[in-house]
Amino acid sequence: MLFGIKTLTSAASALAACLALSSVAAPALAQESFPSKPIQFIVPYSAGGPLDGMARLLAEKVKDDLGTVVVENKPGAGGNIGASVAAKAKPDGYTLVMGAVAINAINPWLYEKLPFDPVTSFEPVVLVASVPNVLILNADFANNNKINTVQDLADYAQTNPGLLNFGSGGNGSAGHLAGELLNVRADINTVHVPYAGAAPAKMALLAGQTNFMFDNLASASTLIKEGKVKALAVTTADRSSIYPDLPTMQEAGIDKFDIGTWFGVFATGGTPSATIDILNAAYAKALNDPAVRKNLLTMGSDTKPGTPEDLAALVKNDLAKYKEIVEVSGAKLF
């Protein structure tokens, strides 16, 4: 009888040990099971744009590691509508959003109210691209007035206050903020003309309806090569590897001028770090794919994928930077 009791006690101990081991292994198994269903990838802008195209290319490249990724366009309110959908989703890694400098660093200072917090509502996954903007002039205007440098432009504007105008893709856009920052930093007075997007703003520049604008370098590249516009400088702190001969605005004499365009993958705030690590590994691998690298170079970016912490630091830095830029520009949206 005592033998039976000892046997039962040993069996109970073994069962308890198994249960303890299973409880430890459960989180690991749950982690390994991600993802077990399709992932929704929200692009908060219209279909057909560079962010949309890159999101769809990446969706194909991560398929082996993450399974099906469904790209959905939810444009509106400067990207705020699509971003808010991701911000309010379940924090399980199955809802991603293509964030951008406008959404995560500029809009918080432009809009009176946002349906999300730019930091706590999102978990950074990986930076996709960082692209400089470029100051371009109508070629005839530049040639007729012998404007070959940023200082030439500033001198002309100071001699002719209020005569020059610059176009942008809309109030509060990066092009608008860059133009207003130039006014402040160079102590000049030029007039902003907003358009319904960068494309019509470029058409106005080519037609001579505006004198200059700040455009995405990749978008302006063909016009620069064809001599239809004159490029004076890039807006980032470092020169572009695509146009290494173009100086930066700071090198051209405009202090404290550093404006670029970036976008990256974010998950819903509160998503477990283990899930973020899985997503980061998959997207970083995809971003190093030769086809993706080639596509990024056509956009003017040679950015290398980094860690979630790298992207978080970029958001924090740009939130502080664009707070000042928006304040000096006087731009405000409601």
Backbone as numpy.savetxt, mean C-alpha at the origin, in Angstrom:
# Nx Ny Nz CAx CAy CAz Cx Cy Cz
-7.13 -59.67 43.87 -7.96 -58.47 43.87 -7.09 -57.22 43.87
-6.01 -57.22 44.72 -5.10 -56.10 44.72 -4.44 -55.91 43.37
-4.14 -57.02 42.72 -3.53 -56.97 41.37 -4.46 -56.24 40.40
-5.78 -56.50 40.52 -6.75 -55.86 39.64 -6.82 -54.37 39.87
-6.75 -53.98 41.17 -6.82 -52.55 41.49 -5.60 -51.83 40.90
-4.39 -52.45 41.05 -3.19 -51.84 40.52 -3.26 -51.71 39.00
-3.84 -52.74 38.38 -3.97 -52.69 36.92 -4.87 -51.54 36.49
-6.01 -51.40 37.22 -6.94 -50.32 36.90 -6.30 -48.96 37.12
-5.50 -48.86 38.20 -4.83 -47.60 38.49 -3.84 -47.24 37.39
-3.08 -48.23 36.91 -2.13 -48.00 35.83 -2.83 -47.57 34.55
-3.97 -48.22 34.29 -4.74 -47.88 33.09 -5.26 -46.46 33.17
-5.73 -46.08 34.37 -6.25 -44.72 34.55 -5.15 -43.69 34.36
-3.96 -44.00 34.88 -2.83 -43.08 34.74 -2.44 -42.92 33.28
-2.44 -44.05 32.57 -2.10 -44.01 31.14 -3.12 -43.18 30.37
-4.41 -43.35 30.73 -5.47 -42.59 30.07 -5.32 -41.10 30.34
-5.00 -40.77 31.60 -4.81 -39.36 31.95 -3.64 -38.76 31.18
-2.57 -39.55 31.04 -1.40 -39.07 30.30 -1.74 -38.83 28.84
-2.53 -39.73 28.27 -2.94 -39.58 26.87 -3.78 -38.33 26.68
-4.71 -38.10 27.65 -5.56 -36.92 27.57 -4.74 -35.65 27.67
-3.75 -35.66 28.56 -2.88 -34.49 28.72 -2.11 -34.21 27.44
-1.59 -35.28 26.82 -0.85 -35.12 25.58 -1.74 -34.60 24.45
-2.98 -35.11 24.42 -3.90 -34.69 23.37 -4.27 -33.23 23.52
-4.38 -32.77 24.79 -4.74 -31.36 25.00 -3.60 -30.45 24.56
-2.35 -30.90 24.74 -1.21 -30.13 24.28 -1.13 -30.12 22.77
-1.44 -31.24 22.15 -1.32 -31.38 20.70 -2.46 -30.69 19.96
-3.60 -30.45 20.64 -4.77 -29.89 19.97 -4.50 -28.57 19.27
-3.86 -27.60 19.97 -3.58 -26.34 19.27 -2.70 -26.53 18.06
-1.70 -27.42 18.17 -0.80 -27.66 17.05 -1.55 -28.23 15.87
-2.47 -29.16 16.17 -3.27 -29.74 15.09 -4.16 -28.70 14.46
-4.75 -27.82 15.30 -5.61 -26.77 14.77 -4.81 -25.83 13.89
-3.57 -25.54 14.33 -2.72 -24.67 13.55 -2.38 -25.31 12.21
-2.03 -26.59 12.24 -1.65 -27.28 11.02 -2.81 -27.40 10.05
-4.04 -27.34 10.55 -5.19 -27.51 9.67 -5.52 -26.25 8.89
-4.90 -25.13 9.25 -5.16 -23.89 8.50 -4.33 -23.87 7.23
-4.94 -23.53 6.10 -6.37 -23.29 5.92 -7.10 -24.56 5.51
-8.34 -24.65 5.94 -9.15 -25.82 5.60 -10.36 -25.45 4.74
-10.42 -24.19 4.31 -11.49 -23.73 3.43 -10.98 -22.53 2.63
-11.70 -22.10 1.61 -11.24 -20.97 0.78 -11.04 -19.69 1.59
-10.08 -18.91 1.18 -9.77 -17.63 1.81 -10.33 -16.51 0.94
-10.97 -15.55 1.57 -11.48 -14.37 0.87 -10.42 -13.28 0.90
-10.07 -12.76 -0.27 -9.07 -11.69 -0.37 -9.77 -10.46 -0.96
-9.99 -9.46 -0.12 -10.73 -8.26 -0.53 -9.77 -7.23 -1.13
-10.11 -6.75 -2.30 -9.42 -5.61 -2.91 -10.36 -4.42 -2.79
-10.02 -3.41 -2.00 -10.96 -2.31 -1.76 -11.00 -1.25 -2.85
-10.63 -1.67 -4.06 -10.66 -0.78 -5.22 -11.28 -1.53 -6.40
-11.56 -0.79 -7.47 -12.24 -1.38 -8.62 -11.38 -2.43 -9.32
-12.05 -3.33 -10.03 -11.34 -4.37 -10.80 -10.55 -3.72 -11.94
-9.44 -4.36 -12.27 -8.66 -3.90 -13.41 -7.47 -3.03 -13.05
-7.40 -2.57 -11.81 -6.28 -1.73 -11.40 -5.08 -2.55 -11.00
-3.95 -1.89 -10.69 -2.72 -2.62 -10.34 -2.86 -3.46 -9.08
-3.59 -2.98 -8.08 -3.75 -3.75 -6.85 -4.59 -4.99 -7.10
-5.62 -4.83 -7.93 -6.48 -5.95 -8.27 -5.69 -7.01 -9.06
-4.92 -6.55 -10.04 -4.14 -7.48 -10.84 -3.12 -8.25 -10.02
-2.47 -7.55 -9.09 -1.48 -8.21 -8.25 -2.15 -9.19 -7.29
-3.30 -8.83 -6.75 -4.01 -9.73 -5.83 -4.38 -11.03 -6.53
-4.82 -10.93 -7.78 -5.21 -12.13 -8.53 -4.00 -12.97 -8.92
-2.90 -12.33 -9.25 -1.68 -13.07 -9.56 -1.18 -13.82 -8.32
-1.20 -13.14 -7.18 -0.76 -13.78 -5.94 -1.70 -14.92 -5.54
-3.00 -14.75 -5.80 -3.96 -15.81 -5.47 -3.60 -17.11 -6.19
-3.10 -16.98 -7.42 -2.69 -18.16 -8.16 -1.40 -18.75 -7.59
-0.49 -17.88 -7.21 0.83 -18.34 -6.76 0.81 -18.97 -5.37
-0.18 -18.63 -4.54 -0.23 -19.20 -3.18 -1.12 -20.44 -3.12
-1.68 -20.84 -4.25 -2.65 -21.93 -4.27 -2.08 -23.22 -3.70
-0.83 -23.52 -4.02 -0.24 -24.78 -3.52 -0.10 -24.79 -2.01
0.09 -23.62 -1.40 0.29 -23.55 0.04 -0.98 -23.23 0.82
-1.87 -22.45 0.21 -3.06 -22.01 0.94 -4.37 -22.53 0.37
-4.33 -23.17 -0.77 -5.57 -23.60 -1.39 -6.23 -22.46 -2.14
-7.54 -22.50 -2.25 -8.28 -21.50 -3.03 -8.33 -20.16 -2.31
-7.94 -19.10 -3.03 -8.07 -17.73 -2.54 -8.97 -16.99 -3.52
-10.12 -16.52 -3.03 -11.11 -15.85 -3.87 -10.95 -14.34 -3.74
-10.61 -13.68 -4.83 -10.44 -12.22 -4.83 -11.77 -11.55 -5.08
-12.14 -10.62 -4.22 -13.40 -9.88 -4.35 -13.12 -8.38 -4.29
-13.69 -7.64 -5.25 -13.54 -6.19 -5.28 -14.68 -5.54 -4.52
-14.32 -4.69 -3.57 -15.32 -3.94 -2.79 -14.85 -2.48 -2.72
-15.02 -1.75 -3.83 -14.52 -0.37 -3.88 -15.46 0.62 -3.19
-14.94 1.82 -2.99 -15.76 2.91 -2.45 -15.12 3.61 -1.28
-15.40 4.91 -1.18 -14.95 5.75 -0.06 -13.44 5.69 0.13
-12.71 5.76 -0.97 -11.25 5.78 -0.88 -10.65 4.50 -0.34
-11.37 3.38 -0.50 -10.89 2.09 -0.01 -11.45 1.72 1.35
-12.16 2.65 1.99 -12.65 2.42 3.35 -13.72 1.34 3.43
-14.54 1.21 2.39 -15.63 0.23 2.42 -15.08 -1.19 2.47
-14.19 -1.51 1.55 -13.62 -2.85 1.53 -12.80 -3.14 2.77
-12.05 -2.15 3.23 -11.24 -2.34 4.42 -12.10 -2.61 5.65
-13.26 -1.94 5.73 -14.14 -2.13 6.89 -14.72 -3.54 6.92
-14.96 -4.13 5.75 -15.46 -5.51 5.69 -14.43 -6.45 6.31
-13.18 -6.27 5.95 -12.12 -7.11 6.50 -11.93 -6.85 8.00
-12.06 -5.59 8.39 -11.86 -5.24 9.80 -12.90 -5.89 10.70
-14.11 -6.09 10.17 -15.21 -6.63 10.97 -15.38 -8.14 10.83
-14.52 -8.77 10.04 -14.62 -10.22 9.82 -14.12 -10.99 11.04
-14.40 -12.28 11.06 -13.90 -13.14 12.12 -12.38 -13.22 12.03
-11.66 -13.02 13.12 -10.19 -13.02 13.07 -9.59 -14.42 13.03
-9.81 -15.10 11.92 -9.35 -16.48 11.80 -8.42 -16.71 10.60
-8.08 -15.62 9.89 -7.18 -15.76 8.75 -7.87 -16.04 7.43
-9.20 -16.19 7.46 -9.92 -16.51 6.22 -10.43 -15.27 5.50
-10.15 -14.09 6.03 -10.47 -12.84 5.35 -9.23 -11.97 5.32
-8.77 -11.67 4.12 -7.60 -10.81 3.92 -8.03 -9.57 3.15
-7.21 -8.53 3.23 -7.50 -7.31 2.47 -6.18 -6.76 1.94
-6.24 -6.20 0.74 -5.08 -5.53 0.18 -5.08 -4.10 0.71
-4.33 -3.90 1.78 -4.22 -2.57 2.36 -3.29 -1.71 1.53
-3.28 -0.41 1.82 -2.45 0.51 1.06 -2.16 1.74 1.91
-1.18 2.51 1.48 -0.81 3.71 2.23 -2.01 4.63 2.39
-2.87 4.71 1.36 -4.04 5.60 1.45 -4.98 5.15 2.57
-5.24 3.84 2.63 -6.18 3.31 3.61 -5.60 3.31 5.02
-4.38 2.81 5.14 -3.81 2.56 6.46 -3.05 3.73 7.06
-2.68 4.72 6.23 -1.87 5.82 6.78 -2.39 7.21 6.45
-3.13 7.37 5.34 -3.61 8.70 4.94 -5.06 8.93 5.34
-5.95 7.98 5.03 -7.37 8.16 5.33 -7.68 8.46 6.79
-6.94 7.88 7.74 -7.24 8.19 9.14 -7.15 9.67 9.48
-6.39 10.43 8.69 -6.25 11.87 8.95 -7.13 12.69 8.03
-7.64 12.07 6.95 -8.49 12.80 6.00 -9.96 12.77 6.39
-10.40 11.66 6.94 -11.82 11.47 7.23 -12.13 11.76 8.70
-13.27 12.40 8.91 -13.70 12.71 10.28 -13.90 11.42 11.08
-14.51 10.42 10.44 -14.76 9.15 11.10 -14.43 8.01 10.14
-13.86 6.96 10.69 -13.57 5.75 9.92 -14.26 4.56 10.58
-14.70 3.59 9.78 -15.35 2.39 10.35 -14.35 1.36 10.87
-13.10 1.77 11.05 -12.08 0.85 11.55 -10.94 1.66 12.15
-10.12 0.99 12.94 -8.90 1.60 13.47 -7.75 1.17 12.57
-6.92 2.09 12.09 -5.86 1.72 11.13 -4.83 0.74 11.68
-4.74 0.62 13.00 -3.75 -0.27 13.60 -4.39 -1.52 14.19
-5.33 -1.34 15.11 -5.88 -2.50 15.83 -6.85 -3.34 15.00
-7.42 -2.76 13.94 -8.40 -3.51 13.14 -7.77 -4.49 12.17
-6.44 -4.41 12.01 -5.76 -5.25 11.02 -4.49 -5.88 11.60
-4.18 -7.06 11.09 -2.91 -7.72 11.41 -2.06 -7.72 10.14
-0.93 -7.03 10.12 -0.07 -7.03 8.94 0.42 -8.44 8.60
0.44 -8.77 7.31 0.94 -10.06 6.84 2.26 -9.87 6.10
2.23 -9.09 5.00 3.46 -8.88 4.24 3.30 -7.66 3.33
4.38 -6.92 3.15 4.41 -5.82 2.19 4.54 -6.40 0.79
3.69 -5.93 -0.12 3.73 -6.43 -1.51 4.61 -5.56 -2.38
4.41 -4.25 -2.32 5.18 -3.36 -3.20 5.28 -1.98 -2.58
6.37 -1.31 -2.91 6.57 0.09 -2.54 7.02 0.82 -3.79
6.23 1.80 -4.22 6.45 2.44 -5.52 6.59 3.95 -5.35
7.63 4.54 -5.89 7.77 6.00 -5.79 6.80 6.72 -6.72
6.46 7.93 -6.36 5.75 8.82 -7.27 6.79 9.73 -7.92
6.38 10.42 -8.97 7.33 11.24 -9.72 6.66 12.57 -10.09
7.43 13.64 -10.02 6.96 14.96 -10.42 7.15 15.09 -11.93
6.05 15.23 -12.66 6.12 15.35 -14.12 5.44 16.65 -14.57
5.96 17.21 -15.65 5.44 18.46 -16.21 4.96 18.25 -17.63
4.02 19.07 -18.05 3.65 19.12 -19.46 4.91 19.48 -20.24
5.27 18.68 -21.24 6.54 18.84 -21.94 6.66 20.21 -22.61
5.61 20.67 -23.27 5.67 21.98 -23.94 5.87 23.10 -22.93
5.14 23.04 -21.83 5.28 24.06 -20.80 6.71 24.07 -20.26
7.26 22.88 -19.98 8.62 22.80 -19.44 9.65 23.33 -20.43
9.52 22.94 -21.70 10.49 23.35 -22.71 10.39 24.85 -23.01
9.18 25.36 -23.11 8.99 26.78 -23.44 9.51 27.70 -22.33
9.49 27.20 -21.10 9.91 28.03 -19.98 11.25 27.59 -19.38
11.93 26.69 -20.09 13.26 26.21 -19.71 13.29 25.69 -18.27
12.29 24.86 -17.95 12.22 24.26 -16.62 12.79 22.85 -16.71
13.97 22.67 -16.14 14.64 21.38 -16.19 14.89 20.76 -14.82
14.66 21.55 -13.79 14.88 21.06 -12.43 13.72 21.49 -11.53
13.65 20.89 -10.35 12.63 21.29 -9.39 12.83 22.74 -8.97
14.09 23.16 -8.85 14.37 24.56 -8.49 13.88 25.51 -9.57
14.03 25.12 -10.84 13.50 25.93 -11.94 11.99 26.12 -11.79
11.30 25.03 -11.44 9.85 25.09 -11.27 9.49 26.00 -10.10
10.22 25.86 -9.00 9.96 26.70 -7.82 10.22 28.17 -8.14
11.28 28.45 -8.86 11.59 29.83 -9.23 10.49 30.42 -10.11
10.01 29.64 -11.07 8.93 30.11 -11.96 7.67 30.38 -11.15
7.36 29.48 -10.22 6.15 29.64 -9.41 6.25 30.86 -8.50
7.43 31.13 -7.98 7.61 32.30 -7.12 7.52 33.60 -7.91
7.95 33.56 -9.15 7.86 34.73 -10.02 6.44 34.95 -10.50
5.67 33.85 -10.58 4.29 33.91 -11.09 3.34 33.28 -10.08
3.16 33.89 -8.92 2.31 33.29 -7.87 0.86 33.09 -8.31
0.36 31.87 -8.05 -1.02 31.56 -8.38 -1.28 31.26 -9.83
-0.26 31.34 -10.69 -0.45 31.11 -12.12 -0.42 29.63 -12.47
0.44 28.86 -11.78 0.58 27.44 -12.09 -0.52 26.63 -11.41
-0.90 25.53 -12.06 -1.83 24.59 -11.43 -1.31 23.17 -11.58
-1.79 22.31 -10.71 -1.39 20.90 -10.77 -2.62 20.02 -10.62
-2.63 18.93 -11.37 -3.75 18.00 -11.32 -3.46 16.83 -10.40
-4.52 16.16 -9.99 -4.37 14.94 -9.19 -5.57 14.05 -9.43
-5.49 12.84 -8.89 -6.59 11.89 -9.03 -7.74 12.15 -8.09
-7.72 13.26 -7.35 -8.84 13.60 -6.48 -8.38 14.22 -5.18
-9.29 14.87 -4.50 -8.99 15.46 -3.20 -8.52 14.39 -2.22
-7.41 14.64 -1.56 -6.89 13.70 -0.58 -6.04 12.59 -1.16
-5.88 12.56 -2.48 -5.04 11.54 -3.11 -3.57 11.85 -2.82
-2.71 10.86 -3.06 -1.28 11.06 -2.83 -0.75 12.19 -3.70
-1.27 12.30 -4.93 -0.85 13.38 -5.83 -1.25 14.75 -5.32
-2.44 14.82 -4.73 -2.90 16.08 -4.14 -2.01 16.47 -2.96
-1.76 15.52 -2.06 -0.95 15.80 -0.88 0.47 16.20 -1.27
1.02 15.55 -2.30 2.38 15.87 -2.74 2.44 17.30 -3.28
1.43 17.70 -4.05 1.41 19.06 -4.59 1.29 20.11 -3.50
0.45 19.85 -2.52 0.30 20.79 -1.41 1.56 20.84 -0.56
2.22 19.70 -0.41 3.47 19.68 0.35 4.55 20.48 -0.37
4.57 20.38 -1.70 5.52 21.18 -2.48 5.26 22.66 -2.27
4.00 23.06 -2.24 3.66 24.47 -1.98 4.26 24.94 -0.67
4.11 24.11 0.35 4.58 24.49 1.68 6.10 24.47 1.76
6.71 23.37 1.32 8.15 23.20 1.46 8.95 24.17 0.58
8.42 24.50 -0.61 9.12 25.41 -1.52 8.64 26.85 -1.40
7.65 27.05 -0.53 7.08 28.39 -0.31 6.58 29.00 -1.62
5.75 28.23 -2.32 5.15 28.69 -3.56 3.63 28.59 -3.48
2.95 29.15 -4.46 1.48 29.12 -4.49 1.02 28.61 -5.84
0.65 27.32 -5.89 0.08 26.74 -7.10 -1.30 26.20 -6.78
-2.15 26.08 -7.78 -3.57 25.75 -7.58 -3.84 24.28 -7.89
-4.53 23.61 -6.97 -4.87 22.20 -7.15 -6.13 22.06 -8.00
-6.07 21.13 -8.98 -7.23 20.81 -9.82 -7.50 19.31 -9.68
-8.54 18.91 -8.93 -8.81 17.48 -8.74 -9.57 16.88 -9.92
-9.24 15.65 -10.25 -9.94 14.90 -11.30 -10.46 13.59 -10.71
-11.31 12.93 -11.48 -11.90 11.67 -11.01 -10.97 10.51 -11.34
-9.78 10.54 -10.80 -8.81 9.48 -11.04 -7.54 10.00 -11.68
-6.48 9.20 -11.59 -5.18 9.60 -12.13 -5.18 9.65 -13.65
-5.95 8.76 -14.30 -5.96 8.73 -15.77 -6.46 10.05 -16.37
-7.63 10.55 -15.96 -8.06 11.84 -16.50 -7.14 12.99 -16.11
-6.49 12.88 -14.95 -5.54 13.92 -14.55 -4.36 13.96 -15.51
-3.90 12.77 -15.94 -2.80 12.72 -16.92 -3.23 13.26 -18.27
-4.45 12.96 -18.67 -4.96 13.48 -19.95 -4.99 15.01 -19.93
-5.39 15.57 -18.81 -5.42 17.03 -18.68 -4.02 17.62 -18.76
-3.05 16.92 -18.15 -1.67 17.38 -18.21 -1.15 17.36 -19.64
-1.42 16.28 -20.35 -0.96 16.15 -21.74 -1.61 17.20 -22.63
-2.84 17.57 -22.32 -3.58 18.56 -23.12 -3.19 19.99 -22.76
-2.35 20.15 -21.75 -1.93 21.48 -21.36 -2.92 22.20 -20.47
-3.93 21.48 -19.97 -4.91 22.10 -19.08 -4.32 22.30 -17.68
-3.32 21.50 -17.32 -2.58 21.69 -16.08 -1.09 21.72 -16.41
-0.31 22.21 -15.47 1.13 22.37 -15.71 1.97 21.20 -15.21
1.58 20.64 -14.07 2.36 19.53 -13.52 1.48 18.65 -12.66
2.01 17.50 -12.29 1.32 16.60 -11.38 2.33 15.62 -10.78
1.94 15.00 -9.70 2.71 13.91 -9.11 1.99 12.62 -9.44
2.66 11.74 -10.20 2.03 10.51 -10.65 2.84 9.30 -10.19
2.19 8.15 -10.18 2.88 6.89 -9.91 3.94 6.69 -10.99
5.16 6.34 -10.57 6.27 6.24 -11.52 6.02 5.21 -12.60
5.45 4.07 -12.23 5.17 3.04 -13.24 4.16 3.52 -14.25
3.14 4.22 -13.78 2.09 4.73 -14.66 2.63 5.79 -15.61
3.57 6.60 -15.11 4.11 7.71 -15.92 5.27 7.28 -16.81
5.78 6.07 -16.61 7.01 5.64 -17.26 6.95 5.75 -18.78
5.88 5.28 -19.39 5.78 5.32 -20.86 5.79 6.75 -21.37
5.05 7.62 -20.69 5.00 9.03 -21.11 6.37 9.68 -20.99
7.12 9.31 -19.94 8.46 9.85 -19.76 9.38 9.40 -20.90
9.34 8.11 -21.21 10.20 7.56 -22.25 9.87 8.14 -23.62
8.60 8.43 -23.86 8.18 8.98 -25.16 8.36 10.49 -25.23
8.80 11.11 -24.15 9.03 12.55 -24.14 7.76 13.38 -24.09
6.65 12.76 -23.74 5.39 13.49 -23.68 5.24 14.30 -22.39
6.01 13.90 -21.38 6.08 14.68 -20.14 7.55 14.78 -19.74
7.84 15.76 -18.91 9.22 15.91 -18.42 9.25 15.55 -16.95
10.08 14.58 -16.59 10.20 14.14 -15.21 11.32 14.91 -14.52
11.04 15.42 -13.32 12.03 16.21 -12.60 12.63 15.48 -11.40
11.81 14.71 -10.67 12.32 14.06 -9.47 11.34 13.02 -8.96
11.84 12.05 -8.22 10.97 11.09 -7.55 10.71 11.60 -6.14
9.61 11.15 -5.55 9.16 11.73 -4.29 9.63 10.98 -3.05
10.27 9.84 -3.24 10.71 9.05 -2.09 12.10 9.49 -1.61
12.48 9.03 -0.42 13.76 9.42 0.15 14.93 8.84 -0.64
14.71 7.70 -1.31 15.75 7.05 -2.11 15.41 7.10 -3.58
16.42 7.11 -4.42 16.20 7.08 -5.87 15.58 5.76 -6.29
14.92 5.78 -7.43 14.32 4.56 -7.97 15.34 3.78 -8.78
15.33 2.47 -8.62 16.23 1.63 -9.41 15.79 1.60 -10.88
14.55 1.99 -11.13 14.03 2.01 -12.51 14.55 3.24 -13.26
14.62 4.39 -12.56 15.15 5.62 -13.15 16.22 6.18 -12.21
17.38 5.54 -12.16 18.41 5.94 -11.19 18.97 7.34 -11.41
18.79 7.90 -12.62 19.33 9.24 -12.88 18.40 10.35 -12.36
17.17 9.99 -12.02 16.25 11.00 -11.50 16.58 11.27 -10.03
16.79 12.54 -9.66 17.07 12.83 -8.25 15.81 12.69 -7.41
15.99 12.63 -6.11 14.83 12.70 -5.20 14.47 14.16 -5.01
13.27 14.41 -4.51 12.86 15.79 -4.23 13.80 16.42 -3.22
14.26 15.64 -2.26 15.16 16.17 -1.25 16.52 16.51 -1.85
17.00 15.67 -2.76 18.25 15.97 -3.46 18.11 17.21 -4.33
16.89 17.45 -4.80 16.62 18.61 -5.66 16.41 19.89 -4.87
16.54 19.80 -3.53 16.48 21.01 -2.73 15.22 21.21 -1.92
14.27 20.24 -1.97 13.03 20.35 -1.21 13.16 19.48 0.04
13.39 20.11 1.18 13.61 19.36 2.42 12.36 18.66 2.91
12.58 17.56 3.65 11.49 16.82 4.31 10.38 16.46 3.32
10.77 15.88 2.20 9.80 15.47 1.19 9.99 13.98 0.91
9.09 13.17 1.42 9.19 11.72 1.26 7.79 11.13 1.17
7.30 10.96 -0.05 5.96 10.43 -0.28 6.04 9.30 -1.30
5.55 8.15 -0.94 5.53 7.02 -1.87 4.20 6.29 -1.79
4.04 5.30 -2.62 2.84 4.48 -2.63 3.21 3.05 -2.30
2.56 2.47 -1.31 2.82 1.07 -1.00 1.50 0.34 -0.78
1.53 -0.95 -0.93 0.36 -1.77 -0.59 0.83 -3.13 -0.11
-0.01 -3.76 0.72 0.37 -5.03 1.32 -0.83 -5.82 1.79
-0.57 -7.04 2.19 -1.63 -7.96 2.63 -1.83 -7.83 4.14
-3.10 -7.70 4.54 -3.47 -7.61 5.95 -4.57 -8.62 6.24
-4.59 -9.13 7.47 -5.69 -9.97 7.96 -6.47 -9.16 8.98
-7.56 -9.72 9.45 -8.39 -9.05 10.46 -7.63 -8.96 11.78
-7.77 -7.84 12.47 -7.12 -7.66 13.76 -7.51 -8.76 14.74
-6.52 -9.29 15.44 -6.77 -10.37 16.39 -6.54 -11.75 15.84
-6.21 -11.86 14.55 -5.89 -13.16 13.97 -4.66 -13.73 14.67
-4.70 -15.01 15.07 -3.57 -15.62 15.81 -2.25 -15.49 15.07
-1.18 -15.26 15.81 0.14 -15.08 15.21 0.59 -16.30 14.42
0.20 -17.51 14.88 0.57 -18.72 14.15 -0.04 -18.73 12.76
-1.27 -18.25 12.64 -1.94 -18.16 11.34 -1.29 -17.10 10.47
-0.93 -15.97 11.08 -0.25 -14.90 10.34 1.07 -15.40 9.78
1.78 -16.22 10.56 3.06 -16.76 10.10 2.88 -17.66 8.88
1.80 -18.45 8.88 1.52 -19.32 7.73 1.22 -18.48 6.49
0.42 -17.44 6.67 0.08 -16.55 5.56 1.31 -15.81 5.04
2.14 -15.33 5.97 3.35 -14.62 5.57 4.28 -15.51 4.76
4.46 -16.74 5.21 5.36 -17.66 4.50 4.86 -17.92 3.08
3.55 -18.10 2.93 2.98 -18.39 1.61 3.10 -17.19 0.67
2.77 -16.01 1.18 2.81 -14.82 0.33 4.24 -14.36 0.05
5.13 -14.52 1.01 6.53 -14.17 0.77 7.13 -15.08 -0.31
6.78 -16.35 -0.27 7.23 -17.29 -1.29 6.69 -16.88 -2.66
5.42 -16.50 -2.71 4.81 -16.08 -3.98 5.46 -14.81 -4.51
5.78 -13.88 -3.62 6.38 -12.61 -4.03 7.79 -12.78 -4.56
8.43 -13.89 -4.26 9.76 -14.17 -4.79 9.72 -14.97 -6.08
8.51 -15.32 -6.52 8.35 -16.04 -7.79 8.80 -15.12 -8.94
9.56 -15.63 -9.92 10.06 -14.80 -11.02 8.96 -14.04 -11.78
7.82 -14.67 -11.99 6.73 -14.00 -12.72 6.18 -12.83 -11.91
6.10 -13.00 -10.60 5.62 -11.92 -9.75 6.65 -10.79 -9.68
7.94 -11.16 -9.56 8.99 -10.14 -9.53 8.98 -9.30 -10.80
8.78 -9.96 -11.94 8.74 -9.25 -13.22 7.57 -8.28 -13.25
6.41 -8.73 -12.74 5.23 -7.87 -12.71 5.46 -6.67 -11.80
6.11 -6.90 -10.66 6.38 -5.80 -9.74 7.34 -4.78 -10.35
8.31 -5.25 -11.12 9.25 -4.33 -11.75 8.57 -3.44 -12.76
7.56 -3.97 -13.46 6.82 -3.13 -14.41 6.02 -2.05 -13.68
5.76 -2.28 -12.40 5.06 -1.29 -11.58 6.03 -0.31 -10.93
7.33 -0.53 -11.14 8.33 0.35 -10.57 8.77 -0.04 -9.19
8.51 -1.29 -8.80 8.88 -1.73 -7.45 9.83 -2.90 -7.51
10.89 -2.82 -6.69 11.78 -3.97 -6.53 11.83 -4.37 -5.06
10.73 -4.10 -4.36 10.62 -4.39 -2.93 10.72 -5.89 -2.67
11.43 -6.24 -1.63 11.53 -7.63 -1.21 10.54 -7.88 -0.07
9.87 -9.04 -0.06 8.92 -9.32 1.02 9.62 -9.41 2.37
8.98 -8.92 3.39 9.57 -8.95 4.73 8.65 -9.65 5.71
8.78 -9.32 6.96 8.00 -9.93 8.03 6.76 -9.11 8.33
5.81 -9.69 9.06 4.65 -8.90 9.51 5.09 -7.70 10.34
6.15 -7.88 11.13 6.65 -6.78 11.95 7.18 -5.64 11.10
7.78 -5.96 9.96 8.27 -4.92 9.04 7.12 -4.07 8.54
6.03 -4.72 8.14 4.87 -3.99 7.63 4.21 -3.18 8.74
4.16 -3.72 9.94 3.58 -3.00 11.08 4.38 -1.72 11.35
5.71 -1.81 11.26 6.56 -0.65 11.49 6.34 0.41 10.41
6.14 -0.04 9.16 5.88 0.89 8.06 4.58 1.66 8.29
3.54 0.94 8.71 2.25 1.59 8.99 2.41 2.62 10.10
3.09 2.26 11.17 3.29 3.17 12.30 4.05 4.42 11.86
5.11 4.22 11.08 5.92 5.34 10.61 5.11 6.27 9.71
4.35 5.68 8.76 3.62 6.50 7.80 2.40 7.18 8.42
1.81 6.58 9.43 0.72 7.25 10.14 1.20 8.58 10.71
2.37 8.55 11.32 2.93 9.78 11.89 3.31 10.77 10.80
3.91 10.26 9.72 4.37 11.14 8.64 3.19 11.82 7.94
2.16 11.04 7.61 1.05 11.62 6.86 0.13 12.48 7.72
0.20 12.33 9.02 -0.55 13.24 9.88 -0.08 14.66 9.63
1.24 14.84 9.60 1.80 16.18 9.34 1.48 16.64 7.92
1.64 15.72 6.94 1.43 16.10 5.55 -0.02 16.52 5.31
-0.97 15.79 5.87 -2.37 16.14 5.70 -2.67 17.48 6.38
-2.08 17.70 7.53 -2.29 18.96 8.24 -1.79 20.15 7.43
-0.58 20.03 6.86 -0.04 21.16 6.11 -0.76 21.33 4.77
-1.33 20.24 4.25 -2.03 20.35 2.96 -3.39 21.01 3.12
-3.97 20.88 4.31 -5.30 21.44 4.53 -6.41 20.58 3.97
-6.07 19.39 3.44 -7.08 18.50 2.85 -7.94 17.90 3.94
-9.22 17.74 3.65 -10.15 17.12 4.60 -11.32 16.52 3.85
-11.69 15.29 4.21 -12.84 14.63 3.60 -13.82 14.25 4.70
-15.08 14.19 4.36 -16.11 13.90 5.38 -16.91 12.66 5.02
